[in-house]
Amino acid sequence: MSEPETPQEPCEVSDSWQQMVQAVLALVLLLGAVAMFHYYAPVTAQSAQPDEMHQQVQQKLSLGLFHTKAERAT
């Protein structure tokens, strides 16, 4: 009464579409990982250390190049 189901042949278009979507997602994940490592990596030794930066700010404050909030309010 009911016909036996015949297995469907794989569709080349849907297979290639699925592979393309997977490749795009893999590329997005890779770029995201690279961006995370780039922007969240620890600061390298070539940048100024916090003590050096503090000294530079203090020098500029003493020269009058920066103004504190209290000085601006007056």
mmCIF file of the N, C-alpha and C atoms, coordinates in Angstrom:
data_MODEL
# 
_entry.id   MODEL 
# 
loop_
_atom_site.group_PDB 
_atom_site.id 
_atom_site.type_symbol 
_atom_site.label_atom_id 
_atom_site.label_alt_id 
_atom_site.label_comp_id 
_atom_site.label_asym_id 
_atom_site.label_entity_id 
_atom_site.label_seq_id 
_atom_site.pdbx_PDB_ins_code 
_atom_site.Cartn_x 
_atom_site.Cartn_y 
_atom_site.Cartn_z 
_atom_site.occupancy 
_atom_site.B_iso_or_equiv 
_atom_site.pdbx_formal_charge 
_atom_site.auth_seq_id 
_atom_site.auth_comp_id 
_atom_site.auth_asym_id 
_atom_site.auth_atom_id 
_atom_site.pdbx_PDB_model_num 
ATOM 1   N N  . MET A 1 1  ? 0.805  -1.169 0.000  1.00 0.00 ? 1  MET A N  1 
ATOM 2   C CA . MET A 1 1  ? 0.000  0.000  0.000  1.00 0.00 ? 1  MET A CA 1 
ATOM 3   C C  . MET A 1 1  ? 0.865  1.256  0.000  1.00 0.00 ? 1  MET A C  1 
ATOM 4   N N  . SER A 1 2  ? 1.751  1.360  0.928  1.00 0.00 ? 2  SER A N  1 
ATOM 5   C CA . SER A 1 2  ? 2.654  2.500  0.868  1.00 0.00 ? 2  SER A CA 1 
ATOM 6   C C  . SER A 1 2  ? 3.950  2.067  0.198  1.00 0.00 ? 2  SER A C  1 
ATOM 7   N N  . GLU A 1 3  ? 4.496  2.970  -0.555 1.00 0.00 ? 3  GLU A N  1 
ATOM 8   C CA . GLU A 1 3  ? 5.718  2.644  -1.274 1.00 0.00 ? 3  GLU A CA 1 
ATOM 9   C C  . GLU A 1 3  ? 6.914  2.724  -0.328 1.00 0.00 ? 3  GLU A C  1 
ATOM 10  N N  . PRO A 1 4  ? 7.890  1.855  -0.523 1.00 0.00 ? 4  PRO A N  1 
ATOM 11  C CA . PRO A 1 4  ? 9.100  1.975  0.308  1.00 0.00 ? 4  PRO A CA 1 
ATOM 12  C C  . PRO A 1 4  ? 9.839  3.263  -0.049 1.00 0.00 ? 4  PRO A C  1 
ATOM 13  N N  . GLU A 1 5  ? 10.370 3.900  0.993  1.00 0.00 ? 5  GLU A N  1 
ATOM 14  C CA . GLU A 1 5  ? 11.067 5.180  0.783  1.00 0.00 ? 5  GLU A CA 1 
ATOM 15  C C  . GLU A 1 5  ? 12.424 4.920  0.141  1.00 0.00 ? 5  GLU A C  1 
ATOM 16  N N  . THR A 1 6  ? 12.694 5.676  -0.874 1.00 0.00 ? 6  THR A N  1 
ATOM 17  C CA . THR A 1 6  ? 14.002 5.574  -1.508 1.00 0.00 ? 6  THR A CA 1 
ATOM 18  C C  . THR A 1 6  ? 14.918 6.627  -0.893 1.00 0.00 ? 6  THR A C  1 
ATOM 19  N N  . PRO A 1 7  ? 16.154 6.270  -0.625 1.00 0.00 ? 7  PRO A N  1 
ATOM 20  C CA . PRO A 1 7  ? 17.056 7.276  -0.038 1.00 0.00 ? 7  PRO A CA 1 
ATOM 21  C C  . PRO A 1 7  ? 17.287 8.421  -1.013 1.00 0.00 ? 7  PRO A C  1 
ATOM 22  N N  . GLN A 1 8  ? 17.285 9.617  -0.462 1.00 0.00 ? 8  GLN A N  1 
ATOM 23  C CA . GLN A 1 8  ? 17.491 10.794 -1.312 1.00 0.00 ? 8  GLN A CA 1 
ATOM 24  C C  . GLN A 1 8  ? 18.974 10.935 -1.635 1.00 0.00 ? 8  GLN A C  1 
ATOM 25  N N  . GLU A 1 9  ? 19.213 11.326 -2.857 1.00 0.00 ? 9  GLU A N  1 
ATOM 26  C CA . GLU A 1 9  ? 20.590 11.569 -3.257 1.00 0.00 ? 9  GLU A CA 1 
ATOM 27  C C  . GLU A 1 9  ? 21.046 12.909 -2.689 1.00 0.00 ? 9  GLU A C  1 
ATOM 28  N N  . PRO A 1 10 ? 22.302 13.003 -2.265 1.00 0.00 ? 10 PRO A N  1 
ATOM 29  C CA . PRO A 1 10 ? 22.776 14.287 -1.726 1.00 0.00 ? 10 PRO A CA 1 
ATOM 30  C C  . PRO A 1 10 ? 22.760 15.363 -2.809 1.00 0.00 ? 10 PRO A C  1 
ATOM 31  N N  . CYS A 1 11 ? 22.348 16.524 -2.405 1.00 0.00 ? 11 CYS A N  1 
ATOM 32  C CA . CYS A 1 11 ? 22.280 17.654 -3.330 1.00 0.00 ? 11 CYS A CA 1 
ATOM 33  C C  . CYS A 1 11 ? 23.613 18.401 -3.276 1.00 0.00 ? 11 CYS A C  1 
ATOM 34  N N  . GLU A 1 12 ? 24.255 18.536 -4.428 1.00 0.00 ? 12 GLU A N  1 
ATOM 35  C CA . GLU A 1 12 ? 25.567 19.183 -4.470 1.00 0.00 ? 12 GLU A CA 1 
ATOM 36  C C  . GLU A 1 12 ? 25.491 20.646 -4.060 1.00 0.00 ? 12 GLU A C  1 
ATOM 37  N N  . VAL A 1 13 ? 24.397 21.310 -4.395 1.00 0.00 ? 13 VAL A N  1 
ATOM 38  C CA . VAL A 1 13 ? 24.268 22.730 -4.061 1.00 0.00 ? 13 VAL A CA 1 
ATOM 39  C C  . VAL A 1 13 ? 24.191 22.916 -2.553 1.00 0.00 ? 13 VAL A C  1 
ATOM 40  N N  . SER A 1 14 ? 23.377 22.106 -1.877 1.00 0.00 ? 14 SER A N  1 
ATOM 41  C CA . SER A 1 14 ? 23.252 22.276 -0.432 1.00 0.00 ? 14 SER A CA 1 
ATOM 42  C C  . SER A 1 14 ? 24.544 21.898 0.278  1.00 0.00 ? 14 SER A C  1 
ATOM 43  N N  . ASP A 1 15 ? 25.257 20.887 -0.244 1.00 0.00 ? 15 ASP A N  1 
ATOM 44  C CA . ASP A 1 15 ? 26.538 20.509 0.371  1.00 0.00 ? 15 ASP A CA 1 
ATOM 45  C C  . ASP A 1 15 ? 27.565 21.627 0.225  1.00 0.00 ? 15 ASP A C  1 
ATOM 46  N N  . SER A 1 16 ? 27.658 22.216 -0.951 1.00 0.00 ? 16 SER A N  1 
ATOM 47  C CA . SER A 1 16 ? 28.634 23.287 -1.144 1.00 0.00 ? 16 SER A CA 1 
ATOM 48  C C  . SER A 1 16 ? 28.242 24.526 -0.338 1.00 0.00 ? 16 SER A C  1 
ATOM 49  N N  . TRP A 1 17 ? 26.931 24.785 -0.221 1.00 0.00 ? 17 TRP A N  1 
ATOM 50  C CA . TRP A 1 17 ? 26.463 25.924 0.580  1.00 0.00 ? 17 TRP A CA 1 
ATOM 51  C C  . TRP A 1 17 ? 26.829 25.712 2.046  1.00 0.00 ? 17 TRP A C  1 
ATOM 52  N N  . GLN A 1 18 ? 26.634 24.507 2.544  1.00 0.00 ? 18 GLN A N  1 
ATOM 53  C CA . GLN A 1 18 ? 26.967 24.208 3.936  1.00 0.00 ? 18 GLN A CA 1 
ATOM 54  C C  . GLN A 1 18 ? 28.468 24.367 4.166  1.00 0.00 ? 18 GLN A C  1 
ATOM 55  N N  . GLN A 1 19 ? 29.285 23.905 3.231  1.00 0.00 ? 19 GLN A N  1 
ATOM 56  C CA . GLN A 1 19 ? 30.733 24.047 3.381  1.00 0.00 ? 19 GLN A CA 1 
ATOM 57  C C  . GLN A 1 19 ? 31.148 25.509 3.358  1.00 0.00 ? 19 GLN A C  1 
ATOM 58  N N  . MET A 1 20 ? 30.498 26.313 2.521  1.00 0.00 ? 20 MET A N  1 
ATOM 59  C CA . MET A 1 20 ? 30.833 27.733 2.468  1.00 0.00 ? 20 MET A CA 1 
ATOM 60  C C  . MET A 1 20 ? 30.467 28.426 3.776  1.00 0.00 ? 20 MET A C  1 
ATOM 61  N N  . VAL A 1 21 ? 29.302 28.116 4.330  1.00 0.00 ? 21 VAL A N  1 
ATOM 62  C CA . VAL A 1 21 ? 28.886 28.713 5.600  1.00 0.00 ? 21 VAL A CA 1 
ATOM 63  C C  . VAL A 1 21 ? 29.847 28.302 6.707  1.00 0.00 ? 21 VAL A C  1 
ATOM 64  N N  . GLN A 1 22 ? 30.250 27.043 6.716  1.00 0.00 ? 22 GLN A N  1 
ATOM 65  C CA . GLN A 1 22 ? 31.213 26.587 7.726  1.00 0.00 ? 22 GLN A CA 1 
ATOM 66  C C  . GLN A 1 22 ? 32.551 27.299 7.576  1.00 0.00 ? 22 GLN A C  1 
ATOM 67  N N  . ALA A 1 23 ? 32.992 27.509 6.343  1.00 0.00 ? 23 ALA A N  1 
ATOM 68  C CA . ALA A 1 23 ? 34.262 28.210 6.114  1.00 0.00 ? 23 ALA A CA 1 
ATOM 69  C C  . ALA A 1 23 ? 34.176 29.659 6.585  1.00 0.00 ? 23 ALA A C  1 
ATOM 70  N N  . VAL A 1 24 ? 33.049 30.318 6.323  1.00 0.00 ? 24 VAL A N  1 
ATOM 71  C CA . VAL A 1 24 ? 32.877 31.709 6.761  1.00 0.00 ? 24 VAL A CA 1 
ATOM 72  C C  . VAL A 1 24 ? 32.869 31.782 8.283  1.00 0.00 ? 24 VAL A C  1 
ATOM 73  N N  . LEU A 1 25 ? 32.147 30.872 8.934  1.00 0.00 ? 25 LEU A N  1 
ATOM 74  C CA . LEU A 1 25 ? 32.116 30.865 10.397 1.00 0.00 ? 25 LEU A CA 1 
ATOM 75  C C  . LEU A 1 25 ? 33.504 30.591 10.980 1.00 0.00 ? 25 LEU A C  1 
ATOM 76  N N  . ALA A 1 26 ? 34.246 29.679 10.372 1.00 0.00 ? 26 ALA A N  1 
ATOM 77  C CA . ALA A 1 26 ? 35.601 29.395 10.850 1.00 0.00 ? 26 ALA A CA 1 
ATOM 78  C C  . ALA A 1 26 ? 36.489 30.624 10.705 1.00 0.00 ? 26 ALA A C  1 
ATOM 79  N N  . LEU A 1 27 ? 36.341 31.341 9.603  1.00 0.00 ? 27 LEU A N  1 
ATOM 80  C CA . LEU A 1 27 ? 37.131 32.555 9.385  1.00 0.00 ? 27 LEU A CA 1 
ATOM 81  C C  . LEU A 1 27 ? 36.772 33.631 10.406 1.00 0.00 ? 27 LEU A C  1 
ATOM 82  N N  . VAL A 1 28 ? 35.497 33.787 10.698 1.00 0.00 ? 28 VAL A N  1 
ATOM 83  C CA . VAL A 1 28 ? 35.064 34.772 11.692 1.00 0.00 ? 28 VAL A CA 1 
ATOM 84  C C  . VAL A 1 28 ? 35.617 34.412 13.066 1.00 0.00 ? 28 VAL A C  1 
ATOM 85  N N  . LEU A 1 29 ? 35.565 33.140 13.427 1.00 0.00 ? 29 LEU A N  1 
ATOM 86  C CA . LEU A 1 29 ? 36.117 32.720 14.718 1.00 0.00 ? 29 LEU A CA 1 
ATOM 87  C C  . LEU A 1 29 ? 37.625 32.956 14.780 1.00 0.00 ? 29 LEU A C  1 
ATOM 88  N N  . LEU A 1 30 ? 38.314 32.670 13.688 1.00 0.00 ? 30 LEU A N  1 
ATOM 89  C CA . LEU A 1 30 ? 39.764 32.891 13.652 1.00 0.00 ? 30 LEU A CA 1 
ATOM 90  C C  . LEU A 1 30 ? 40.090 34.376 13.801 1.00 0.00 ? 30 LEU A C  1 
ATOM 91  N N  . LEU A 1 31 ? 39.380 35.224 13.063 1.00 0.00 ? 31 LEU A N  1 
ATOM 92  C CA . LEU A 1 31 ? 39.620 36.664 13.169 1.00 0.00 ? 31 LEU A CA 1 
ATOM 93  C C  . LEU A 1 31 ? 39.289 37.184 14.564 1.00 0.00 ? 31 LEU A C  1 
ATOM 94  N N  . GLY A 1 32 ? 38.242 36.649 15.167 1.00 0.00 ? 32 GLY A N  1 
ATOM 95  C CA . GLY A 1 32 ? 37.906 37.046 16.531 1.00 0.00 ? 32 GLY A CA 1 
ATOM 96  C C  . GLY A 1 32 ? 38.991 36.669 17.518 1.00 0.00 ? 32 GLY A C  1 
ATOM 97  N N  . ALA A 1 33 ? 39.544 35.476 17.366 1.00 0.00 ? 33 ALA A N  1 
ATOM 98  C CA . ALA A 1 33 ? 40.628 35.042 18.255 1.00 0.00 ? 33 ALA A CA 1 
ATOM 99  C C  . ALA A 1 33 ? 41.869 35.908 18.064 1.00 0.00 ? 33 ALA A C  1 
ATOM 100 N N  . VAL A 1 34 ? 42.196 36.224 16.818 1.00 0.00 ? 34 VAL A N  1 
ATOM 101 C CA . VAL A 1 34 ? 43.357 37.084 16.549 1.00 0.00 ? 34 VAL A CA 1 
ATOM 102 C C  . VAL A 1 34 ? 43.141 38.465 17.144 1.00 0.00 ? 34 VAL A C  1 
ATOM 103 N N  . ALA A 1 35 ? 41.934 39.004 17.003 1.00 0.00 ? 35 ALA A N  1 
ATOM 104 C CA . ALA A 1 35 ? 41.639 40.323 17.574 1.00 0.00 ? 35 ALA A CA 1 
ATOM 105 C C  . ALA A 1 35 ? 41.739 40.292 19.096 1.00 0.00 ? 35 ALA A C  1 
ATOM 106 N N  . MET A 1 36 ? 41.257 39.228 19.712 1.00 0.00 ? 36 MET A N  1 
ATOM 107 C CA . MET A 1 36 ? 41.351 39.133 21.180 1.00 0.00 ? 36 MET A CA 1 
ATOM 108 C C  . MET A 1 36 ? 42.806 39.103 21.627 1.00 0.00 ? 36 MET A C  1 
ATOM 109 N N  . PHE A 1 37 ? 43.624 38.309 20.958 1.00 0.00 ? 37 PHE A N  1 
ATOM 110 C CA . PHE A 1 37 ? 45.034 38.257 21.343 1.00 0.00 ? 37 PHE A CA 1 
ATOM 111 C C  . PHE A 1 37 ? 45.724 39.592 21.094 1.00 0.00 ? 37 PHE A C  1 
ATOM 112 N N  . HIS A 1 38 ? 45.317 40.284 20.041 1.00 0.00 ? 38 HIS A N  1 
ATOM 113 C CA . HIS A 1 38 ? 45.953 41.558 19.723 1.00 0.00 ? 38 HIS A CA 1 
ATOM 114 C C  . HIS A 1 38 ? 45.588 42.632 20.742 1.00 0.00 ? 38 HIS A C  1 
ATOM 115 N N  . TYR A 1 39 ? 44.310 42.760 21.069 1.00 0.00 ? 39 TYR A N  1 
ATOM 116 C CA . TYR A 1 39 ? 43.866 43.853 21.924 1.00 0.00 ? 39 TYR A CA 1 
ATOM 117 C C  . TYR A 1 39 ? 43.939 43.546 23.416 1.00 0.00 ? 39 TYR A C  1 
ATOM 118 N N  . TYR A 1 40 ? 43.951 42.278 23.793 1.00 0.00 ? 40 TYR A N  1 
ATOM 119 C CA . TYR A 1 40 ? 43.988 41.936 25.205 1.00 0.00 ? 40 TYR A CA 1 
ATOM 120 C C  . TYR A 1 40 ? 45.331 41.388 25.648 1.00 0.00 ? 40 TYR A C  1 
ATOM 121 N N  . ALA A 1 41 ? 46.321 41.421 24.789 1.00 0.00 ? 41 ALA A N  1 
ATOM 122 C CA . ALA A 1 41 ? 47.651 40.942 25.155 1.00 0.00 ? 41 ALA A CA 1 
ATOM 123 C C  . ALA A 1 41 ? 48.260 41.893 26.181 1.00 0.00 ? 41 ALA A C  1 
ATOM 124 N N  . PRO A 1 42 ? 49.100 41.373 27.069 1.00 0.00 ? 42 PRO A N  1 
ATOM 125 C CA . PRO A 1 42 ? 49.744 42.253 28.051 1.00 0.00 ? 42 PRO A CA 1 
ATOM 126 C C  . PRO A 1 42 ? 50.615 43.296 27.367 1.00 0.00 ? 42 PRO A C  1 
ATOM 127 N N  . VAL A 1 43 ? 50.769 44.413 28.027 1.00 0.00 ? 43 VAL A N  1 
ATOM 128 C CA . VAL A 1 43 ? 51.558 45.501 27.472 1.00 0.00 ? 43 VAL A CA 1 
ATOM 129 C C  . VAL A 1 43 ? 53.013 45.063 27.397 1.00 0.00 ? 43 VAL A C  1 
ATOM 130 N N  . THR A 1 44 ? 53.662 45.342 26.295 1.00 0.00 ? 44 THR A N  1 
ATOM 131 C CA . THR A 1 44 ? 55.051 44.928 26.118 1.00 0.00 ? 44 THR A CA 1 
ATOM 132 C C  . THR A 1 44 ? 55.980 45.829 26.914 1.00 0.00 ? 44 THR A C  1 
ATOM 133 N N  . ALA A 1 45 ? 57.219 45.421 26.993 1.00 0.00 ? 45 ALA A N  1 
ATOM 134 C CA . ALA A 1 45 ? 58.209 46.151 27.791 1.00 0.00 ? 45 ALA A CA 1 
ATOM 135 C C  . ALA A 1 45 ? 58.584 47.478 27.164 1.00 0.00 ? 45 ALA A C  1 
ATOM 136 N N  . GLN A 1 46 ? 58.308 47.697 25.885 1.00 0.00 ? 46 GLN A N  1 
ATOM 137 C CA . GLN A 1 46 ? 58.725 48.931 25.250 1.00 0.00 ? 46 GLN A CA 1 
ATOM 138 C C  . GLN A 1 46 ? 57.864 50.122 25.645 1.00 0.00 ? 46 GLN A C  1 
ATOM 139 N N  . SER A 1 47 ? 56.683 49.891 26.212 1.00 0.00 ? 47 SER A N  1 
ATOM 140 C CA . SER A 1 47 ? 55.854 51.014 26.641 1.00 0.00 ? 47 SER A CA 1 
ATOM 141 C C  . SER A 1 47 ? 56.348 51.515 28.003 1.00 0.00 ? 47 SER A C  1 
ATOM 142 N N  . ALA A 1 48 ? 55.963 52.715 28.321 1.00 0.00 ? 48 ALA A N  1 
ATOM 143 C CA . ALA A 1 48 ? 56.420 53.316 29.575 1.00 0.00 ? 48 ALA A CA 1 
ATOM 144 C C  . ALA A 1 48 ? 55.824 52.567 30.761 1.00 0.00 ? 48 ALA A C  1 
ATOM 145 N N  . GLN A 1 49 ? 56.624 52.327 31.748 1.00 0.00 ? 49 GLN A N  1 
ATOM 146 C CA . GLN A 1 49 ? 56.168 51.667 32.965 1.00 0.00 ? 49 GLN A CA 1 
ATOM 147 C C  . GLN A 1 49 ? 55.320 52.648 33.775 1.00 0.00 ? 49 GLN A C  1 
ATOM 148 N N  . PRO A 1 50 ? 54.467 52.147 34.661 1.00 0.00 ? 50 PRO A N  1 
ATOM 149 C CA . PRO A 1 50 ? 53.614 53.058 35.448 1.00 0.00 ? 50 PRO A CA 1 
ATOM 150 C C  . PRO A 1 50 ? 54.413 54.101 36.233 1.00 0.00 ? 50 PRO A C  1 
ATOM 151 N N  . ASP A 1 51 ? 55.565 53.719 36.767 1.00 0.00 ? 51 ASP A N  1 
ATOM 152 C CA . ASP A 1 51 ? 56.378 54.684 37.511 1.00 0.00 ? 51 ASP A CA 1 
ATOM 153 C C  . ASP A 1 51 ? 56.889 55.781 36.586 1.00 0.00 ? 51 ASP A C  1 
ATOM 154 N N  . GLU A 1 52 ? 57.313 55.412 35.395 1.00 0.00 ? 52 GLU A N  1 
ATOM 155 C CA . GLU A 1 52 ? 57.792 56.398 34.432 1.00 0.00 ? 52 GLU A CA 1 
ATOM 156 C C  . GLU A 1 52 ? 56.663 57.330 34.007 1.00 0.00 ? 52 GLU A C  1 
ATOM 157 N N  . MET A 1 53 ? 55.503 56.758 33.775 1.00 0.00 ? 53 MET A N  1 
ATOM 158 C CA . MET A 1 53 ? 54.366 57.584 33.378 1.00 0.00 ? 53 MET A CA 1 
ATOM 159 C C  . MET A 1 53 ? 53.984 58.546 34.502 1.00 0.00 ? 53 MET A C  1 
ATOM 160 N N  . HIS A 1 54 ? 54.026 58.065 35.740 1.00 0.00 ? 54 HIS A N  1 
ATOM 161 C CA . HIS A 1 54 ? 53.718 58.927 36.880 1.00 0.00 ? 54 HIS A CA 1 
ATOM 162 C C  . HIS A 1 54 ? 54.711 60.088 36.954 1.00 0.00 ? 54 HIS A C  1 
ATOM 163 N N  . GLN A 1 55 ? 55.987 59.797 36.740 1.00 0.00 ? 55 GLN A N  1 
ATOM 164 C CA . GLN A 1 55 ? 57.002 60.850 36.756 1.00 0.00 ? 55 GLN A CA 1 
ATOM 165 C C  . GLN A 1 55 ? 56.763 61.858 35.637 1.00 0.00 ? 55 GLN A C  1 
ATOM 166 N N  . GLN A 1 56 ? 56.403 61.359 34.450 1.00 0.00 ? 56 GLN A N  1 
ATOM 167 C CA . GLN A 1 56 ? 56.146 62.266 33.332 1.00 0.00 ? 56 GLN A CA 1 
ATOM 168 C C  . GLN A 1 56 ? 54.953 63.168 33.626 1.00 0.00 ? 56 GLN A C  1 
ATOM 169 N N  . VAL A 1 57 ? 53.908 62.611 34.200 1.00 0.00 ? 57 VAL A N  1 
ATOM 170 C CA . VAL A 1 57 ? 52.727 63.416 34.532 1.00 0.00 ? 57 VAL A CA 1 
ATOM 171 C C  . VAL A 1 57 ? 53.089 64.456 35.584 1.00 0.00 ? 57 VAL A C  1 
ATOM 172 N N  . GLN A 1 58 ? 53.849 64.057 36.591 1.00 0.00 ? 58 GLN A N  1 
ATOM 173 C CA . GLN A 1 58 ? 54.244 65.005 37.629 1.00 0.00 ? 58 GLN A CA 1 
ATOM 174 C C  . GLN A 1 58 ? 55.093 66.131 37.049 1.00 0.00 ? 58 GLN A C  1 
ATOM 175 N N  . GLN A 1 59 ? 55.994 65.805 36.113 1.00 0.00 ? 59 GLN A N  1 
ATOM 176 C CA . GLN A 1 59 ? 56.810 66.837 35.481 1.00 0.00 ? 59 GLN A CA 1 
ATOM 177 C C  . GLN A 1 59 ? 55.925 67.814 34.711 1.00 0.00 ? 59 GLN A C  1 
ATOM 178 N N  . LYS A 1 60 ? 54.974 67.291 33.965 1.00 0.00 ? 60 LYS A N  1 
ATOM 179 C CA . LYS A 1 60 ? 54.104 68.156 33.169 1.00 0.00 ? 60 LYS A CA 1 
ATOM 180 C C  . LYS A 1 60 ? 53.193 68.983 34.061 1.00 0.00 ? 60 LYS A C  1 
ATOM 181 N N  . LEU A 1 61 ? 52.777 68.418 35.179 1.00 0.00 ? 61 LEU A N  1 
ATOM 182 C CA . LEU A 1 61 ? 51.972 69.199 36.130 1.00 0.00 ? 61 LEU A CA 1 
ATOM 183 C C  . LEU A 1 61 ? 52.801 70.346 36.703 1.00 0.00 ? 61 LEU A C  1 
ATOM 184 N N  . SER A 1 62 ? 54.059 70.055 37.013 1.00 0.00 ? 62 SER A N  1 
ATOM 185 C CA . SER A 1 62 ? 54.895 71.101 37.587 1.00 0.00 ? 62 SER A CA 1 
ATOM 186 C C  . SER A 1 62 ? 55.215 72.186 36.555 1.00 0.00 ? 62 SER A C  1 
ATOM 187 N N  . LEU A 1 63 ? 55.239 71.841 35.280 1.00 0.00 ? 63 LEU A N  1 
ATOM 188 C CA . LEU A 1 63 ? 55.481 72.824 34.234 1.00 0.00 ? 63 LEU A CA 1 
ATOM 189 C C  . LEU A 1 63 ? 54.209 73.577 33.843 1.00 0.00 ? 63 LEU A C  1 
ATOM 190 N N  . GLY A 1 64 ? 53.077 73.120 34.349 1.00 0.00 ? 64 GLY A N  1 
ATOM 191 C CA . GLY A 1 64 ? 51.820 73.780 34.039 1.00 0.00 ? 64 GLY A CA 1 
ATOM 192 C C  . GLY A 1 64 ? 51.190 73.334 32.737 1.00 0.00 ? 64 GLY A C  1 
ATOM 193 N N  . LEU A 1 65 ? 51.612 72.196 32.227 1.00 0.00 ? 65 LEU A N  1 
ATOM 194 C CA . LEU A 1 65 ? 51.047 71.704 30.974 1.00 0.00 ? 65 LEU A CA 1 
ATOM 195 C C  . LEU A 1 65 ? 49.694 71.034 31.181 1.00 0.00 ? 65 LEU A C  1 
ATOM 196 N N  . PHE A 1 66 ? 49.475 70.486 32.373 1.00 0.00 ? 66 PHE A N  1 
ATOM 197 C CA . PHE A 1 66 ? 48.199 69.871 32.714 1.00 0.00 ? 66 PHE A CA 1 
ATOM 198 C C  . PHE A 1 66 ? 47.587 70.649 33.869 1.00 0.00 ? 66 PHE A C  1 
ATOM 199 N N  . HIS A 1 67 ? 46.288 70.645 33.949 1.00 0.00 ? 67 HIS A N  1 
ATOM 200 C CA . HIS A 1 67 ? 45.594 71.286 35.065 1.00 0.00 ? 67 HIS A CA 1 
ATOM 201 C C  . HIS A 1 67 ? 44.714 70.257 35.743 1.00 0.00 ? 67 HIS A C  1 
ATOM 202 N N  . THR A 1 68 ? 44.695 70.304 37.057 1.00 0.00 ? 68 THR A N  1 
ATOM 203 C CA . THR A 1 68 ? 43.846 69.386 37.799 1.00 0.00 ? 68 THR A CA 1 
ATOM 204 C C  . THR A 1 68 ? 42.420 69.905 37.789 1.00 0.00 ? 68 THR A C  1 
ATOM 205 N N  . LYS A 1 69 ? 41.459 69.080 38.223 1.00 0.00 ? 69 LYS A N  1 
ATOM 206 C CA . LYS A 1 69 ? 40.071 69.475 38.254 1.00 0.00 ? 69 LYS A CA 1 
ATOM 207 C C  . LYS A 1 69 ? 39.865 70.672 39.182 1.00 0.00 ? 69 LYS A C  1 
ATOM 208 N N  . ALA A 1 70 ? 40.570 70.671 40.297 1.00 0.00 ? 70 ALA A N  1 
ATOM 209 C CA . ALA A 1 70 ? 40.429 71.771 41.248 1.00 0.00 ? 70 ALA A CA 1 
ATOM 210 C C  . ALA A 1 70 ? 40.910 73.080 40.636 1.00 0.00 ? 70 ALA A C  1 
ATOM 211 N N  . GLU A 1 71 ? 41.978 73.016 39.856 1.00 0.00 ? 71 GLU A N  1 
ATOM 212 C CA . GLU A 1 71 ? 42.483 74.242 39.218 1.00 0.00 ? 71 GLU A CA 1 
ATOM 213 C C  . GLU A 1 71 ? 41.535 74.746 38.150 1.00 0.00 ? 71 GLU A C  1 
ATOM 214 N N  . ARG A 1 72 ? 40.879 73.828 37.442 1.00 0.00 ? 72 ARG A N  1 
ATOM 215 C CA . ARG A 1 72 ? 39.941 74.239 36.412 1.00 0.00 ? 72 ARG A CA 1 
ATOM 216 C C  . ARG A 1 72 ? 38.685 74.863 36.992 1.00 0.00 ? 72 ARG A C  1 
ATOM 217 N N  . ALA A 1 73 ? 38.292 74.407 38.178 1.00 0.00 ? 73 ALA A N  1 
ATOM 218 C CA . ALA A 1 73 ? 37.058 74.897 38.797 1.00 0.00 ? 73 ALA A CA 1 
ATOM 219 C C  . ALA A 1 73 ? 37.206 76.328 39.284 1.00 0.00 ? 73 ALA A C  1 
ATOM 220 N N  . THR A 1 74 ? 38.410 76.735 39.581 1.00 0.00 ? 74 THR A N  1 
ATOM 221 C CA . THR A 1 74 ? 38.604 78.103 40.114 1.00 0.00 ? 74 THR A CA 1 
ATOM 222 C C  . THR A 1 74 ? 38.772 79.121 39.009 1.00 0.00 ? 74 THR A C  1 
# 
